[in-house]
């Protein structure tokens, strides 16, 4: 998965320090992070053809009510409060959205048993 950024240093700091993702390596134009079995590439677009928003990146969390304030304390700014987006029968799907420094949309989904 690749996400564009125009400020690589800011993007590295956000994904490493705010989201606490494992940093692999970087050079002047790109950086890699480990997301389970997937690698995340942050890159400065080489041309206009590559300078467009990336896909929404979802970070599953066990406890959305704890994850949101923890990320906010490290500098993440959420666009909305955690809210229900779906019902899977035994569980509700909750979601909260935020952006990285380049404006890429990120989300925290959480499945919680009905109360």
Residue frames as qw, qx, qy, qz and C-alpha x, y, z in Angstrom:
[[0.000, 0.891, 0.454, 0.000, 0.00, 0.00, 0.00],
 [0.444, 0.103, 0.017, 0.890, 1.29, 3.47, -0.86],
 [0.071, -0.897, -0.404, 0.166, 0.26, 6.90, 0.39],
 [0.458, 0.588, 0.024, 0.666, 1.53, 10.20, -1.02],
 [0.421, -0.792, -0.213, 0.388, 3.07, 12.97, 1.07],
 [0.415, 0.818, -0.046, 0.396, 4.79, 16.26, 0.29],
 [0.178, -0.760, 0.486, -0.393, 6.58, 16.42, 3.64],
 [0.789, 0.068, -0.609, 0.038, 8.27, 13.08, 4.22],
 [0.240, 0.213, -0.667, 0.673, 9.81, 14.05, 7.57],
 [0.474, -0.141, 0.275, -0.825, 6.40, 15.03, 8.94],
 [0.849, 0.022, -0.324, -0.417, 4.82, 11.84, 7.58],
 [0.619, 0.164, -0.710, 0.292, 7.54, 9.67, 9.12],
 [0.032, -0.190, 0.588, -0.785, 7.10, 11.37, 12.49],
 [0.658, -0.090, 0.060, -0.745, 3.32, 10.88, 12.35],
 [0.882, 0.053, -0.400, -0.244, 3.34, 7.19, 11.41],
 [0.583, 0.186, -0.663, 0.432, 6.28, 6.36, 13.71],
 [0.109, 0.106, -0.563, 0.813, 5.50, 8.54, 16.75],
 [0.523, -0.050, 0.144, -0.839, 1.72, 9.10, 16.67],
 [0.878, 0.057, -0.227, -0.418, 0.55, 5.78, 15.23],
 [0.497, -0.548, 0.668, -0.082, 3.58, 3.90, 16.61],
 [0.930, 0.351, -0.018, -0.107, 4.01, 1.77, 13.48],
 [0.763, -0.342, 0.358, 0.417, 7.27, -0.17, 13.10],
 [0.293, 0.868, -0.266, -0.302, 9.60, 1.91, 10.91],
 [0.940, 0.123, 0.205, 0.244, 11.66, -0.10, 8.40],
 [0.527, -0.202, 0.243, 0.789, 13.76, 2.41, 6.43],
 [0.308, 0.896, 0.262, -0.185, 13.66, 5.61, 4.37],
 [0.544, 0.073, 0.224, 0.805, 15.59, 7.73, 1.92],
 [0.026, -0.192, -0.017, 0.981, 15.01, 11.29, 0.67],
 [0.394, 0.009, -0.401, -0.827, 11.81, 10.39, -1.22],
 [0.757, -0.218, -0.471, -0.398, 10.18, 7.40, 0.49],
 [0.224, -0.384, 0.742, -0.501, 9.72, 5.55, 3.75],
 [0.630, -0.114, -0.720, -0.270, 8.50, 2.07, 4.64],
 [0.434, -0.325, 0.563, -0.623, 6.57, 0.91, 7.70],
 [0.197, -0.037, -0.977, -0.076, 5.40, -2.57, 8.67],
 [0.603, -0.102, 0.138, -0.779, 1.65, -3.19, 9.04],
 [0.866, -0.034, 0.449, -0.218, 1.40, -6.85, 10.03],
 [0.729, 0.083, 0.572, 0.367, 2.08, -8.76, 6.80],
 [0.429, 0.805, 0.299, 0.279, 1.74, -5.57, 4.72],
 [0.473, -0.204, -0.016, 0.857, 4.25, -2.82, 4.11],
 [0.138, 0.923, 0.327, -0.148, 3.15, 0.79, 3.96],
 [0.545, 0.154, 0.190, 0.802, 5.05, 3.05, 1.57],
 [0.003, 0.907, 0.211, -0.366, 4.98, 6.80, 2.14],
 [0.610, 0.104, 0.369, 0.693, 6.33, 8.59, -0.88],
 [0.086, 0.637, -0.048, -0.764, 6.85, 12.04, -2.30],
 [0.734, 0.556, 0.381, -0.076, 5.09, 11.87, -5.70],
 [0.547, -0.146, 0.453, 0.689, 7.52, 11.81, -8.64],
 [0.001, 0.138, 0.463, 0.875, 5.02, 13.54, -10.92],
 [0.478, -0.012, 0.120, -0.870, 1.43, 14.84, -11.05],
 [0.681, 0.006, -0.624, -0.384, 0.30, 11.40, -12.22],
 [0.579, -0.145, -0.745, 0.297, 1.16, 10.03, -8.76],
 [0.042, 0.045, -0.408, 0.911, 0.01, 13.07, -6.76],
 [0.553, -0.350, -0.382, -0.652, -3.48, 12.04, -5.66],
 [0.584, -0.441, 0.444, -0.516, -5.11, 10.91, -2.42],
 [0.160, 0.203, -0.966, -0.007, -4.46, 7.34, -1.39],
 [0.573, -0.366, -0.676, -0.284, -6.97, 4.73, -0.28],
 [0.548, -0.662, 0.185, -0.476, -8.45, 4.91, 3.20],
 [0.445, 0.262, -0.801, 0.302, -6.19, 3.03, 5.58],
 [0.723, -0.524, -0.140, -0.427, -8.02, 1.18, 8.39],
 [0.208, 0.371, -0.781, 0.457, -6.35, 0.32, 11.71],
 [0.689, -0.429, -0.536, -0.232, -8.44, -2.25, 13.62],
 [0.032, -0.416, 0.593, -0.688, -8.57, -1.55, 17.34],
 [0.338, -0.278, -0.886, 0.153, -9.99, -3.60, 20.20],
 [0.203, -0.700, -0.534, 0.429, -11.20, -0.59, 22.21],
 [0.301, 0.621, 0.289, 0.664, -12.06, 2.50, 20.16],
 [0.339, -0.905, -0.170, -0.191, -12.95, 4.51, 23.27],
 [0.669, -0.609, 0.181, 0.386, -9.38, 4.03, 24.54],
 [0.670, 0.164, 0.370, 0.622, -7.62, 4.26, 21.15],
 [0.205, 0.833, 0.277, 0.432, -9.03, 7.65, 20.13],
 [0.322, -0.943, 0.075, -0.043, -7.85, 9.60, 23.22],
 [0.761, -0.371, 0.322, 0.425, -4.49, 7.79, 23.14],
 [0.574, 0.380, 0.379, 0.619, -3.92, 8.89, 19.53],
 [0.000, -0.930, -0.193, -0.314, -5.19, 12.40, 20.27],
 [0.576, -0.782, 0.129, 0.201, -2.66, 12.65, 23.12],
 [0.658, -0.200, 0.432, 0.583, 0.10, 11.88, 20.59],
 [0.031, -0.416, 0.270, 0.868, -1.18, 14.50, 18.11],
 [0.078, 0.309, 0.828, 0.462, -3.85, 12.86, 15.93],
 [0.303, 0.198, 0.177, -0.915, -6.86, 15.07, 15.14],
 [0.238, 0.313, 0.917, 0.062, -10.12, 13.22, 14.60],
 [0.151, -0.165, -0.412, -0.883, -12.79, 14.44, 12.21],
 [0.659, -0.380, -0.269, -0.591, -15.59, 12.90, 14.25],
 [0.498, -0.402, 0.647, -0.413, -16.29, 11.02, 17.44],
 [0.024, -0.052, 0.991, 0.122, -16.47, 7.23, 17.36],
 [0.616, 0.182, 0.151, -0.751, -19.87, 6.22, 16.00],
 [0.645, 0.124, 0.753, -0.039, -21.76, 3.15, 14.83],
 [0.275, 0.444, -0.491, -0.698, -21.53, 2.53, 11.08],
 [0.616, 0.086, -0.667, -0.410, -23.02, -0.96, 10.93],
 [0.697, -0.281, 0.481, -0.453, -24.69, -3.84, 12.72],
 [0.373, 0.328, -0.844, -0.200, -23.38, -7.38, 12.21],
 [0.741, -0.301, -0.547, -0.249, -26.01, -9.03, 14.38],
 [0.761, -0.453, -0.357, 0.296, -23.98, -9.89, 17.50],
 [0.486, -0.373, -0.037, 0.790, -21.70, -6.84, 17.23],
 [0.252, 0.944, 0.165, -0.131, -21.86, -3.22, 16.16],
 [0.685, 0.229, 0.099, 0.685, -19.15, -1.77, 13.93],
 [0.193, -0.917, -0.113, 0.331, -17.81, 1.52, 15.25],
 [0.656, 0.406, 0.146, 0.619, -15.60, 3.93, 13.31],
 [0.190, -0.897, -0.029, 0.397, -13.65, 7.16, 13.85],
 [0.696, 0.570, 0.155, 0.408, -11.82, 9.04, 11.08],
 [0.323, -0.829, 0.150, 0.431, -8.67, 11.17, 11.11],
 [0.668, 0.731, -0.080, 0.117, -6.03, 12.36, 8.63],
 [0.774, -0.186, 0.026, 0.605, -2.29, 12.14, 8.37],
 [0.203, -0.634, 0.046, 0.745, -0.21, 15.32, 7.83],
 [0.096, -0.087, 0.629, 0.766, -0.62, 14.99, 4.02],
 [0.533, 0.136, 0.030, -0.834, -4.42, 14.84, 4.30],
 [0.433, 0.031, -0.862, -0.260, -4.77, 11.09, 3.63],
 [0.698, -0.367, 0.037, -0.614, -7.89, 9.72, 5.32],
 [0.273, 0.173, -0.912, 0.252, -7.31, 7.09, 8.02],
 [0.680, -0.390, -0.159, -0.600, -9.86, 5.24, 10.16],
 [0.096, -0.229, 0.885, -0.393, -10.16, 3.22, 13.34],
 [0.706, -0.193, -0.436, -0.525, -12.76, 0.45, 13.04],
 [0.119, -0.221, 0.840, -0.482, -13.85, -1.52, 16.08],
 [0.592, -0.269, -0.638, -0.412, -16.36, -4.34, 16.47],
 [0.137, -0.210, 0.659, -0.709, -18.14, -4.27, 19.82],
 [0.130, -0.374, -0.918, 0.013, -20.83, -6.54, 21.28],
 [0.263, -0.636, -0.338, -0.642, -24.20, -4.85, 21.65],
 [0.062, 0.134, -0.629, 0.763, -24.76, -3.29, 25.04]]
